[in-house]
């Protein structure tokens, strides 16, 4: 470790002729040899240290500088000795330097200070510093020794590690998004396949229904005609015969209703649409079920919205849909209740069944729609039956009371209009049918 000339020993300042020296006291030679060995070891350690080690006075003048400091800062010893340590400090760290000098004067040690210093080239370096005061034989602080460790490679490594981690996180997120997209694609493909299967199934059911209906309708008409003829031709038939003839007629009429339902189901692909007012269609449907309302002592509450946009509808088929939904609601209230029919305009903001962001969805988020609801105060829908409500021939009604085709036909008709239908239970009791039609854009 090189020192400035001011630190040179007075014994080496000149080479005068040898003079007689006083005899050293016993043990002094051994003590001097021990001190010399310790000093030699210390200088060896300082010389081979990778850390920078330098000494400075209380006013900041550099008085010692090891090779490690030369490697870190770029100054040779003869270039830095005698200069102020402020040359190593950036201008924005001058207050920090003043604090360090004040701590040294107070005999304080500075441990592991993380800071920035300057190379000879002016480039900043990240360093850790340990600073300890030095004292004379009387214990007075004379200066300090600083140990400096260059942390620039470590900081670069940390920055590279952080950059690598950021890239890994980015790639992980990309993989996560790709996996999510793959899962969505798989679910969409699965849903499409199920829809194709269901479409093929419904097409087969429609063809079978049409064939069965045509084959059965004529025989039923003959049976009904015969029963009506016998009822009129037989004078004063006995009670059992009259009851049997009436049962035959009722059964034939019920079978005819089933046949007509099958025919409607099979013919529901033909549409004759026009720009219609949904409220007018609802009012016509209400007029058709008026008798059923009176017979079941059901109160009608209509809440039809004003200024609804017009909708492209096949008036007769949508009228059939509304009548079917109202009759279903009336049937579950045999002891009376309230039938509520509402209409309103709305804009879709939340995804759900048949409502989404894809072009393949029946209705899209942000689309303007006309919403019609038919609500009852009956017992509601059994949750176990909810998934099958729109299946052909599935019914929750008692045997002989329903064909199981009503809701299936309704859903088919509404789908052909680009709309959607949902069935749900009301929080306050009863069921709700919700129908949505896309409004016409002008």
C-alpha positions, 0 to 999 in steps of 0.5 A: 500500500503506497503512502504519501511522502508526508507519511514517510518515517523520519528514520528514512529521510536521510542517510547520515553516517552511522553513529553509536546507538544506545543499547536497547533494553532487554526484550525491545528487539523482540517487540520491534521484530513482532511489530515489523512482522505485523506491519508486513503481514498487514501490508501484504493483506492490503496489497493482495485484496480485491477490495479497494482500501485507502486511508484519508485524513480528517479533511478528506485528503487521501494518504494511502491507496492499494492496488484494489482501489486502483482497479476499482477507481482507475487511479494509480497511487501517484495520481490520487495520493494527496488529493481529496476523496471528493474527486470520487464522489458524484455532485449529488452525493456531496452531502453524503460525503459531508455526513461521512466526514462528520461521523469519522471526526466523531469516531464513528464507524460506517458499515456497509454503506451502499452508494455510488462513486465515480471512476477516473473516466467519470462513469458511475459505479455501485459500491459498498463501503466500510469506513473506520476511524484511525487513532494516534497513541493518545486515542485521538482520531487522526483520519479513517480507513475505507474498504470499498467493494465494487458491486457493479458486476453484482448489480449487472447480474441482478439486473440481468436476472430481473430481466430474465425473470421478467421474460420468464414471467412474460412467457409464462403469461403467454403460455397461460393465455395460450392454454386458456385459449386452447381450453376455450377453443376445445370447449367451443369445439365441443359445444359446436359438436353437441349443437350439430348432434342436437341439430341432427337429432331435431331434424330427425325428430321433425321428419318423424313427427311430420310422418307420424302426424300425417299417418295418424291424422286421417284415422283420428278424423274418421274416429272423431266423425264416427263418434260424433255421428253415433252420439247424434244418431242413437236416441236416448243411449244409456248412460254408459254408452253416452259416457263412452262416446264422450270419452272417445271424442275427448281422447281423439281431440287430445290426440289431434292436439298432439298431432297439430303440435308435431306438425307445428314442430316440423314446419317451424322452419318457414317464416314470413316476417315483417316489422312488427310491434311486439306489444300488439302481438302480446295483446292479441295473445292475451285476448286468445287466453282471456277465457283460460284466465277467467276460468282459472281465476287468474289476474292479469297484470300487464306492464308493456313498455312504450316506444319499443323498437320494432322487431322482425317477426313472423306474427303468427308464430310469435303469437303462438309462442306467447300463447303457449307461455301464458297457457303454461303459466295459467296451468300451474295456477289452478286455484288462481294467481297472478299472470304478469306480462311485461315488455321493455327495451334493453341493451345487453351488457352481461354474457350468459346463455346464447349471449356473448362476444363471439359472432357465433353467439345468438346475441352479442354484448352491446346489442339492443333487444326487446325483452318480453317476460311472462311470470306466474305465482305458481310453485316454480320449476323443479331444479332437476327438470330445468335442464330438460325443459326444452327437450321434445316430449318432456313435460312436467304436467300430469299425464294427459295434460301436456304433450311436451312439445310446447316449449321445444316449439317455442325455442325453435321458433324464437331461434329462427328469429335470432332471439333467445328464451330462458326459463328461471324461478322468481326469488319471490316464488313462481316461474319466469319465461324471458324472451329476447328479440334483436331490435331492427337497426335503421 
